[in-house]
Amino acid sequence: MKPTTEQELSDAIASANAPLAIRGGGTHPGHVTGDVLDTTGLQGISLYEPGALTMIVQAGTRLSEIQAALDSENQDLAFEPEFWPAAIGDSTIGGIVAGNISGPRRIQAGACRDALLGLRFVDGSGTVLKNGGRVMKNVTGYDLVRLLAGSWGRLGVISEVALKVRPRPEAQATVILNGLSDTDAVKNMSIALGSPYEITGAAHSPQNSASQAQTYLRIEGFEKSVEYRISELSKLFSKIDTKLVTDATRSEMIWANIGCGGDFAKDSGALWRISCKPSDAAELVARLDPDVVQYDWGGGLIWVVLPSDVDARARLGAFDGHATLIRGADFPMRHPETGPLARLTAAVTAKFDPRGVLNKGDA
């Protein structure tokens, strides 16, 4: 089914007598059971006020359409969501919010949930809820915006999103540190992030058969400020072989590639996304022994490609973080929850979806 209005979405959920598998752009398929509920019929930008840095969008609207509108006003989304190749899918804004999908700029600008002004969604009983508006008695007190961001459709199906947008920086540049080991790269990214030079991206690609290791540090802002800060950053790392990318278009291409896991979409195997403490990152990669690896968020995020029959979580063992399967293997998408966290999740889910019809399984 493919509702085209919020009322149709509400009716579809209210009348469901079997589980529903919620699908947007299809970039994060997961393992869910039930009839497909396609949200891409909820289309369009309802309101865009560039002067107020505000946009209201229907949940099924493609990210590419939103970005085109923002480009026309020289604005963008601060949280820098992933742009996957067309062969994989075209993300929808509802899916991005449901997964709290956030790119390299998260270390400076915050996550997707931090850019949300409000939202509308339909819970598992078919009731339409909105942030700051009508709420059910048994969910009073929840911050619905933050609760829905990252819930992967288990609490409700998002119908509309209100977002903060931002002016695109006047200039950007990237400093590339060459030849660092993974451990040294994480240490130097930490130094950069702790400096006064306002780093908006810190990523590392280890050495492979095709190229040497490269560590990327991004600076954005007014042109003169970027020139000054990139010069000072170069001095900070004067003992390391460095390269400066001062052309904004080239720098943007580097970070667009990093934002969707590098060239991983072209690789066979399973794509995993590991969130961890940066200080643990190099050791975790050593445990995984992946075919391909890339670090982001100063080491707090690791993208890896493993053979499709290898469970990353089994190789990692216990660690302070979680591993999410993006595609390419038949393992649960989300890291299993245990103990008090699992009980809390079950209790909250029961409040919003008492009949258990939304994304049963592993969304």
C-alpha positions in Angstrom: 0.0 0.0 0.0 1.1 3.5 -0.8 -0.8 6.3 1.0 -0.6 9.8 -0.5 -2.1 11.7 2.4 -1.7 11.6 6.2 -5.4 10.5 6.5 -4.8 7.6 4.1 -1.7 6.7 6.2 -3.8 6.8 9.4 -6.5 4.6 7.8 -4.0 2.1 6.5 -2.4 1.6 10.0 -5.7 1.6 11.9 -7.2 -1.0 9.6 -4.1 -3.3 9.6 -4.8 -6.7 11.0 -1.3 -8.0 10.3 2.3 -6.5 10.6 3.3 -3.7 8.3 6.9 -3.2 6.9 7.5 0.5 6.5 9.6 1.4 3.5 10.9 4.8 2.2 13.8 5.0 -0.2 15.0 1.5 0.5 18.6 2.5 1.4 18.4 0.7 4.8 16.3 -2.4 4.1 16.6 -4.1 7.5 14.8 -7.4 8.2 11.1 -6.8 8.9 8.0 -8.9 8.2 4.6 -7.9 6.9 2.8 -6.0 4.1 4.9 -3.2 2.7 3.7 0.3 3.7 5.4 2.6 1.1 5.8 6.2 2.4 7.0 7.7 -0.9 3.5 8.7 -1.7 3.7 11.4 1.0 5.4 13.9 -1.3 6.3 17.5 -1.4 7.8 20.5 0.4 4.9 22.1 2.2 6.7 25.2 3.3 10.2 26.7 2.7 11.1 30.0 4.2 14.8 30.6 3.4 14.8 33.8 5.4 13.6 32.0 8.5 15.9 29.0 7.8 12.8 26.7 8.0 11.4 23.9 5.9 8.4 21.7 6.3 8.4 18.5 4.2 6.2 15.5 3.7 8.0 12.4 4.9 8.2 10.6 1.6 10.0 13.5 -0.2 13.3 12.4 -1.6 16.5 13.9 -0.2 17.5 14.8 -3.7 14.4 17.0 -4.1 15.1 18.7 -0.8 18.7 19.3 -1.6 17.7 20.9 -5.0 15.4 23.3 -3.2 18.2 24.2 -0.7 20.7 24.6 -3.5 18.6 27.2 -5.2 18.9 29.4 -2.0 22.5 28.4 -1.3 21.5 26.6 1.9 21.9 23.1 3.2 21.1 20.6 6.0 23.7 21.0 8.8 23.6 17.3 9.7 24.8 16.3 6.2 22.7 13.1 5.6 24.1 10.3 3.4 23.7 10.5 -0.4 23.8 7.0 -1.7 24.3 6.1 -5.4 21.1 5.9 -7.4 21.5 2.2 -7.8 21.0 1.7 -4.0 18.1 4.1 -3.6 17.2 7.7 -3.0 16.7 8.4 0.7 13.5 10.0 2.0 13.4 12.6 4.7 11.1 10.4 6.8 13.6 7.6 6.6 16.5 9.9 7.5 14.7 11.1 10.6 13.5 7.6 11.6 17.1 6.5 11.5 18.6 9.7 12.9 21.0 9.5 9.9 23.8 12.0 10.4 27.0 12.6 8.4 30.5 13.9 8.9 29.4 17.3 10.3 27.7 15.7 13.3 30.9 16.3 15.3 30.3 20.1 15.0 26.7 20.7 14.0 24.9 17.9 15.9 22.8 15.0 14.7 19.7 14.9 12.6 17.5 15.1 15.7 19.2 18.4 16.6 17.9 20.0 13.4 14.3 19.0 13.9 11.8 21.7 14.9 8.8 19.3 15.0 7.1 16.4 13.3 3.8 14.7 12.7 3.4 10.9 12.8 0.8 8.1 13.0 1.2 5.6 15.9 0.4 1.9 15.8 -3.3 2.5 16.5 -3.7 4.9 13.6 -3.8 8.1 15.8 -2.2 11.2 14.3 0.2 12.9 16.7 2.2 16.1 16.4 5.0 17.7 18.4 3.5 20.3 20.6 -0.1 19.4 19.6 -2.4 16.5 20.3 -0.8 13.8 22.3 -2.2 10.7 23.9 -2.5 10.6 27.7 -0.1 7.7 28.0 2.7 9.4 26.1 2.5 12.8 27.8 5.9 13.9 29.0 7.9 12.4 26.1 10.0 14.6 23.8 8.3 13.2 20.7 10.7 14.7 18.2 13.8 13.2 19.8 12.0 10.0 20.6 10.9 9.4 17.0 14.4 10.3 15.6 16.3 7.0 15.6 13.3 4.8 16.4 13.4 3.1 12.9 9.6 3.2 12.6 8.9 1.0 15.6 6.9 3.8 17.4 5.1 5.4 14.5 5.2 6.3 10.8 6.4 9.9 10.3 4.2 11.9 7.9 5.7 15.4 8.1 8.9 16.9 9.3 9.8 20.5 10.2 13.5 21.2 9.9 16.0 23.9 10.6 18.3 24.6 7.6 21.4 26.8 7.4 23.2 29.1 5.0 25.9 27.2 3.0 29.4 28.3 4.2 31.1 30.8 2.0 34.2 28.7 1.7 35.6 25.3 2.8 38.9 23.6 2.6 40.4 20.3 3.7 43.8 19.5 5.2 45.0 15.9 4.3 47.6 14.3 6.6 49.4 11.5 4.8 50.8 8.2 6.0 49.4 8.0 9.5 48.7 4.7 11.2 45.1 4.2 12.4 46.2 4.9 16.0 48.1 8.0 15.1 45.3 9.2 12.9 42.8 9.0 15.7 45.2 10.9 18.0 45.8 13.6 15.5 42.1 14.0 14.7 41.5 14.4 18.4 44.2 17.1 18.5 42.5 18.9 15.6 39.0 18.7 17.2 40.4 20.0 20.4 42.0 23.0 18.7 40.4 26.4 18.3 40.1 26.0 14.5 36.5 24.7 14.4 36.9 21.5 12.5 33.7 20.4 10.8 34.9 17.0 9.6 37.6 14.5 10.8 37.9 11.2 8.9 40.6 8.7 8.1 41.2 6.2 5.3 43.9 3.6 6.1 46.5 2.5 3.7 45.4 -0.1 1.1 46.8 -1.6 -2.1 45.8 1.4 -4.1 46.8 4.4 -2.0 48.6 5.5 1.2 46.7 6.3 4.4 45.1 9.7 4.4 43.5 11.7 7.3 41.0 14.4 6.4 40.3 17.6 8.4 37.7 20.0 7.1 37.3 23.7 7.9 34.2 25.8 6.7 33.2 29.4 7.1 34.0 32.9 5.7 36.7 32.9 3.2 39.3 34.9 5.2 38.6 32.8 8.3 39.0 29.6 6.4 42.3 30.8 5.0 43.6 31.7 8.4 42.5 28.5 10.1 43.8 26.2 7.5 47.1 28.0 7.7 47.2 27.5 11.4 46.1 23.9 11.2 49.0 23.2 8.7 51.4 24.7 11.3 49.9 22.5 14.0 50.8 19.4 11.9 54.0 20.7 10.4 55.9 17.5 11.3 53.4 15.4 9.2 53.4 15.3 5.4 50.3 17.4 4.5 48.3 18.4 1.5 45.9 21.3 1.3 42.7 21.2 -0.7 41.5 24.8 -1.0 39.2 24.4 -3.9 35.7 24.2 -2.4 34.3 21.9 -5.2 37.1 19.3 -4.7 36.7 19.5 -0.9 33.0 19.0 -1.2 33.5 15.9 -3.3 35.9 14.4 -0.7 33.3 14.8 2.1 30.3 13.6 0.0 32.3 10.4 -0.6 33.1 10.1 3.1 29.5 10.8 4.1 28.1 7.6 2.5 31.0 5.3 3.6 33.4 6.2 0.8 33.3 3.9 -2.2 31.8 1.1 -0.1 28.6 1.0 -2.2 30.7 -0.4 -5.0 32.2 -3.2 -2.9 30.7 -6.7 -2.6 30.2 -8.0 0.9 28.4 -6.6 3.9 28.5 -2.9 4.9 28.6 -2.3 8.6 28.5 1.0 10.6 30.3 0.9 14.0 29.7 3.6 16.7 32.3 3.6 19.4 34.7 5.6 21.6 37.4 7.1 19.3 40.1 5.8 21.6 38.8 2.2 21.0 38.5 2.6 17.2 41.9 1.2 16.0 41.6 -1.8 18.3 38.1 -2.6 17.1 39.2 -2.5 13.5 42.0 -4.9 14.3 39.5 -7.3 15.8 37.3 -7.0 12.6 40.1 -7.4 10.1 37.8 -5.9 7.4 38.2 -6.0 3.6 37.7 -2.2 3.6 37.6 0.4 6.4 37.0 4.1 6.9 36.9 6.2 10.0 34.7 9.2 10.6 33.7 11.5 13.5 37.3 11.6 14.6 37.2 7.9 15.1 33.8 7.6 16.7 32.3 6.1 13.6 33.8 3.2 11.6 32.5 2.0 8.2 33.7 -1.5 7.3 33.1 -4.1 4.6 33.2 -7.7 5.6 32.4 -11.0 3.9 28.6 -11.5 3.9 28.9 -14.6 6.1 30.9 -12.8 8.8 29.0 -11.3 11.8 30.8 -8.1 12.8 29.3 -8.3 16.3 30.7 -11.8 16.9 34.2 -10.6 15.9 34.0 -7.4 18.0 32.8 -9.1 21.2 31.9 -6.8 24.0 32.7 -3.1 23.5 31.4 0.3 24.4 29.2 1.1 21.4 27.1 -0.7 18.8 27.3 -2.1 15.3 24.6 -1.6 12.6 24.3 -3.7 9.5 23.5 -1.4 6.5 23.2 -4.1 3.8 24.6 -7.2 2.3 24.2 -9.9 5.0 21.5 -11.9 6.7 22.1 -10.7 10.3 20.0 -8.4 12.5 20.3 -4.8 11.4 20.3 -3.2 14.9 22.6 -4.1 17.7 20.7 -6.3 20.2 19.6 -4.5 23.4 19.8 -6.3 26.7 18.9 -5.7 30.4 17.2 -2.4 31.5 17.6 -0.8 28.0 15.7 -3.7 26.3 12.9 -3.5 28.9 12.6 0.2 28.5 12.4 -0.1 24.8 9.8 -2.7 25.0 7.7 -0.6 27.4 7.9 2.5 25.2 7.1 0.6 22.1 4.0 -1.0 23.7 2.7 2.5 24.5 3.0 3.7 20.9 2.2 0.4 19.1 0.1 -1.7 21.5 -1.0 -4.0 18.6 2.6 -4.7 17.5 1.9 -3.9 13.8 4.8 -1.5 13.0 8.1 -2.8 11.7 8.0 -6.1 13.6 11.4 -7.8 13.3 14.5 -5.8 12.9 13.9 -2.4 11.2 
